[in-house]
Amino acid sequence: MAPSHSERDDLAPTENLTVTKTPQPETRRARRLAEKRRRAVGAFGMPGPAVKTLRLGVLGAVVVGTGAFTVSQVSASPRVTDPHDLAAVEAGTLSLRDGGSVASRSQMAGRTALEADGAHTFSVVVDGQTREITSTADSLGEALAEAGIVIGADDVVSAPLADAVPAGEQITVQRATTDHVTEREVDEFEVVEEEDPSLPEGEREVEVEGRDGVTTSTYRVVTAGGEEISRQLVATVETSERRDKVVRIGTGEEESVLAEEAEDSVGASGGSYSGDPRSIAQQMLPDFGWGADQFSCLDSLWQRESNWNPSAQNPSSGAYGIPQALPGSKMASAGSDWATNPATQIEWGLGYIQGRYGSPCGAWGHSQSNGWY
């Protein structure tokens, strides 16, 4: 039996699992409705409306998940323009088939994003390498610190660290090195002249040899880029004290007058001596008012000066004879045979010691302290 018009109107809602009327049992329409309900339940074991709702929920989750994936890819990577990559993004299967290029594009995108936020890019040369830095820091020092570049207290930077980040410029960092340097400073001695009436006029005699003063200083020197940037004194030591040279200038009478006076004094002493030079000196000591105790000092003094040799001559200064008179002609005041006669030399030498030091022990003490008498 053909369905009536009202029955066909009831079929449209049945296709959407919505039933408004219950058909008569055991009719063809009741059997078709039961079959649709059985298929809708299927393996889920749930009513048709619940299945439809579930399917809509799953579809929505897939769409939302795919959108979230796409957003995350866009925020972490540069814009994808390659058709293959674009298709892969849409499918959620973009792979790392070109890792280096993807990483490079990611860095460029990151830099572009930073520059959009007001960052500046500059290059820095440090430790033999050149690096590019993009930073939103307020100062150059902060930007270098963020990049892991430590600036030492003595390092030299081509721009002030407190300045703003220099966009597009190159900054140079010169590492500083510290060394300890020792330097010697020489203070040259001066010559001091003193008048001496005991010397013939115009005659010069060195009383004290000069010596330069030397000071050693140690400095802490900091260099950067081959140039010295600071120097700090660490220690100073005076290794040698300055000593001025003292020269006696004779202002006494002419040598001829002194020679005559010496001859008179020798004649007065009536000196007639014999023996070796040491014996002659021992015999003369009482004539000058000295006891035998002075001989040991005299012996040490002239042993050092000439070894008691009447022909001894100093190759440097020209001093001559047992007492090492300078010049040897001084001893002419004691006798014209001063060049060969030890008695004449000893006579003159003892007179010189008496007039200048008072005794042989006084002359020996001076010689020990100064190296001359």
C-alpha positions in Angstrom: 0.0 0.0 0.0 1.5 3.4 -1.0 2.2 5.8 1.8 -0.1 8.7 2.3 1.0 12.3 2.0 1.1 12.5 5.8 3.4 9.5 6.0 6.0 11.1 3.6 6.0 14.2 5.8 7.0 12.0 8.7 10.0 10.6 6.9 12.0 13.8 6.7 12.5 14.1 10.4 13.4 10.4 10.6 16.5 11.1 8.4 17.8 13.4 11.1 17.0 10.9 13.9 14.2 13.1 15.2 10.8 11.2 15.6 7.7 13.1 16.3 5.2 10.2 15.8 5.3 6.5 16.7 4.2 4.4 13.7 1.9 1.4 14.0 3.7 -1.8 15.0 4.6 -4.3 12.2 4.2 -1.7 9.5 6.9 -1.0 6.9 7.5 2.4 8.3 8.0 1.0 11.9 10.6 -1.6 10.6 12.6 1.2 8.8 12.7 3.3 11.9 13.9 0.4 14.0 16.7 -0.3 11.5 17.9 3.3 11.5 17.9 3.4 15.3 20.0 0.2 15.4 22.6 1.6 13.0 22.8 4.8 14.9 23.6 3.0 18.1 26.2 0.7 16.4 29.4 -0.1 18.2 29.1 2.9 20.6 26.3 1.4 22.5 24.8 4.9 22.8 21.7 6.6 21.6 21.8 8.3 18.2 21.6 11.9 19.5 24.5 11.3 21.9 26.6 9.8 19.0 25.9 12.9 16.9 26.9 15.2 19.8 30.1 13.2 20.3 31.0 13.4 16.6 30.5 17.2 16.6 32.7 17.5 19.8 35.5 15.4 18.3 35.4 17.4 15.1 35.6 20.7 17.1 38.6 19.4 19.1 40.4 18.5 15.9 39.8 21.9 14.4 40.9 23.7 17.6 44.0 21.6 18.0 45.0 22.2 14.4 44.5 25.9 14.9 46.6 25.9 18.1 49.4 24.0 16.3 49.3 26.5 13.5 49.5 29.5 15.9 52.4 28.0 17.8 54.3 27.4 14.6 53.8 31.0 13.4 54.8 32.5 16.8 58.0 30.4 17.0 59.1 30.4 13.4 59.3 32.9 10.5 56.5 33.2 8.0 56.2 30.0 5.9 55.9 30.7 2.2 57.1 27.5 0.7 54.1 25.6 -0.7 55.3 22.3 0.6 55.9 23.7 4.1 52.6 25.5 4.0 50.8 22.2 3.2 52.7 20.5 6.0 51.6 23.2 8.4 48.0 22.8 7.4 48.3 19.1 8.0 50.1 19.6 11.3 53.1 17.6 10.0 55.9 20.2 9.4 59.1 18.2 9.9 62.7 19.4 10.4 63.8 18.2 7.0 65.9 21.4 6.6 67.1 22.0 10.2 69.8 24.6 9.5 67.5 26.8 7.3 64.7 26.5 9.8 67.0 27.6 12.7 68.4 30.5 10.6 64.9 31.7 9.7 64.0 31.3 13.4 66.9 33.6 14.5 66.0 36.2 11.9 62.4 36.1 13.0 63.5 36.5 16.6 65.7 39.4 15.8 63.0 41.1 13.7 60.6 40.7 16.6 63.2 42.2 19.0 63.9 45.1 16.7 60.1 45.7 16.5 60.2 46.1 20.3 62.9 48.9 20.1 66.0 46.6 20.2 69.3 47.6 18.5 71.8 45.4 16.7 75.6 46.0 16.8 78.8 44.0 16.5 81.5 43.6 19.0 85.1 42.5 18.5 86.5 40.7 21.6 89.0 37.9 22.2 89.8 37.7 18.5 86.2 37.1 17.4 83.4 39.3 16.0 79.9 38.8 17.3 76.5 40.4 16.5 74.3 41.3 19.4 70.7 42.4 19.3 69.5 43.8 22.6 66.8 45.9 24.2 69.1 46.8 27.1 69.2 50.4 28.3 73.0 50.7 28.1 76.0 49.1 26.2 77.3 47.6 29.5 74.0 45.8 30.1 73.9 44.6 26.5 77.4 43.1 26.8 76.6 41.5 30.1 73.4 39.9 28.7 75.5 38.5 25.8 77.9 36.9 28.4 80.8 39.2 27.7 82.6 40.1 30.9 84.4 43.4 31.0 87.4 43.5 33.4 88.2 46.6 35.5 91.2 47.5 33.3 89.8 46.4 29.9 89.4 49.2 27.3 86.1 49.5 25.5 85.8 51.8 22.4 82.6 53.3 23.7 81.4 54.2 27.3 79.6 51.4 28.9 77.0 53.8 30.3 76.0 55.0 26.9 72.9 53.7 24.9 73.3 50.6 22.8 75.0 51.8 19.5 72.8 50.7 16.7 74.7 49.4 13.6 78.2 50.3 15.1 81.2 48.1 15.9 82.4 48.0 19.5 86.0 46.9 20.2 87.0 45.4 23.6 90.8 45.3 24.3 91.7 42.9 27.1 94.2 44.4 29.6 97.4 42.6 30.9 99.3 43.4 34.1 103.1 43.2 34.5 105.6 44.3 37.1 108.5 46.4 35.8 111.7 47.3 37.6 113.5 50.5 36.8 116.8 52.0 38.1 117.2 55.7 38.7 120.8 57.1 38.9 121.6 60.2 41.0 125.1 61.3 39.8 127.5 62.5 42.3 128.9 66.1 42.3 132.5 67.3 42.8 133.1 69.4 45.9 136.4 71.3 46.2 137.9 72.3 49.5 140.8 74.6 50.1 143.8 73.0 52.0 146.7 75.2 53.2 148.7 72.1 53.9 149.0 71.5 50.1 151.1 73.7 47.8 149.1 76.3 46.0 147.3 74.9 43.0 147.8 71.3 43.9 144.7 69.0 43.9 144.2 65.9 46.0 141.2 63.6 46.1 140.0 63.2 49.6 136.8 61.3 49.0 136.0 59.3 45.8 132.5 60.0 44.4 129.8 57.4 44.1 126.5 57.6 42.2 123.2 57.1 44.1 121.0 54.3 42.7 117.3 53.9 43.4 115.4 50.8 42.2 111.6 51.2 41.8 109.0 48.5 40.9 105.9 49.5 39.1 102.6 47.7 38.3 102.0 48.4 34.6 98.7 47.7 32.8 98.8 47.5 29.0 95.9 47.1 26.5 96.3 46.9 22.7 100.1 47.2 23.0 99.8 50.6 24.9 100.5 51.4 28.5 97.3 52.7 30.1 98.3 52.9 33.8 101.4 52.7 36.1 101.3 52.3 39.8 104.4 52.4 42.1 104.7 49.2 44.2 108.1 49.6 46.0 111.2 51.7 46.0 114.6 50.6 47.4 117.8 52.8 47.6 120.4 50.3 46.5 123.3 52.8 46.6 123.6 56.1 48.5 125.0 59.0 46.7 128.4 60.3 47.9 129.9 63.4 46.4 133.6 63.5 45.4 135.8 65.8 47.6 138.9 67.3 46.2 141.4 69.3 48.3 142.9 72.3 46.6 146.3 73.5 47.9 146.6 77.1 49.0 150.0 76.7 50.9 153.4 78.2 50.1 155.5 77.4 47.1 157.2 74.0 47.2 160.7 75.5 47.2 160.0 77.3 50.4 158.6 74.1 52.0 161.7 72.2 50.8 164.0 74.6 52.5 162.0 74.4 55.7 162.0 70.6 55.5 165.8 70.5 55.0 166.2 72.6 58.1 164.0 70.3 60.1 165.8 67.2 58.8 169.1 68.8 59.7 167.7 69.6 63.2 166.8 66.0 63.8 170.2 65.1 62.7 168.7 61.9 61.2 171.2 59.3 60.5 169.4 56.0 60.1 170.3 52.5 58.9 168.7 49.2 58.3 165.6 48.1 56.2 162.7 50.6 55.9 160.8 49.1 58.8 163.8 49.5 61.1 164.3 53.1 60.0 160.7 53.9 60.7 160.9 52.4 64.2 164.0 54.5 64.9 162.2 57.7 63.7 159.0 57.3 65.8 160.5 58.9 69.0 161.6 61.9 66.9 157.9 62.7 66.3 156.8 62.0 69.9 155.3 58.6 69.3 155.9 55.4 71.3 156.6 51.9 69.9 152.8 51.1 70.1 152.2 53.3 67.0 154.4 51.1 64.8 151.8 48.4 64.3 149.4 50.9 62.8 152.2 52.4 60.7 153.2 48.9 59.5 149.6 48.0 58.5 149.2 51.4 56.7 152.3 51.3 54.5 152.1 47.6 54.0 148.8 48.3 52.3 150.0 51.4 50.4 153.4 50.2 49.0 154.5 47.0 50.8 157.4 49.2 52.2 158.9 49.4 48.7 160.6 52.8 48.0 160.2 52.4 44.3 156.5 51.5 44.4 154.4 53.6 42.0 150.6 53.6 41.5 149.9 53.1 37.7 146.6 54.9 38.0 147.3 58.0 40.1 151.1 58.2 39.9 151.6 58.1 43.7 155.1 57.1 44.6 157.3 55.7 47.3 156.7 54.0 50.7 154.1 56.6 51.8 152.7 56.9 48.3 153.1 60.6 48.0 151.0 62.3 45.2 152.9 63.5 43.3 156.1 61.9 44.5 158.0 65.2 44.1 156.3 66.3 47.3 158.9 64.3 49.2 161.6 66.7 48.0 160.8 68.7 51.0 162.5 66.0 53.1 165.5 65.6 50.8 166.6 65.7 47.2 167.1 62.0 47.1 163.4 61.3 47.7 163.1 59.0 44.7 165.6 56.4 46.0 166.3 57.0 49.7 163.8 55.2 52.0 164.8 57.3 55.0 163.9 60.5 53.1 160.5 59.0 52.1 159.8 57.8 55.7 160.8 61.2 57.1 158.4 63.0 54.8 155.6 60.4 55.4 155.7 60.6 59.2 155.6 64.4 58.9 152.6 64.2 56.7 150.8 61.8 59.1 151.6 64.0 62.1 150.3 67.2 60.5 147.1 65.6 59.1 146.1 62.8 61.5 148.1 63.3 64.6 149.5 59.7 64.8 150.0 56.6 62.6 147.0 54.9 64.3 144.8 58.0 63.4 146.0 57.6 59.8 145.3 53.9 59.8 141.8 54.3 61.2 141.0 56.9 58.4 142.4 54.5 55.8 140.2 51.7 57.0 137.1 53.8 56.8 137.7 55.5 53.5 140.3 53.4 51.6 142.9 56.1 51.5 144.7 58.4 53.9 
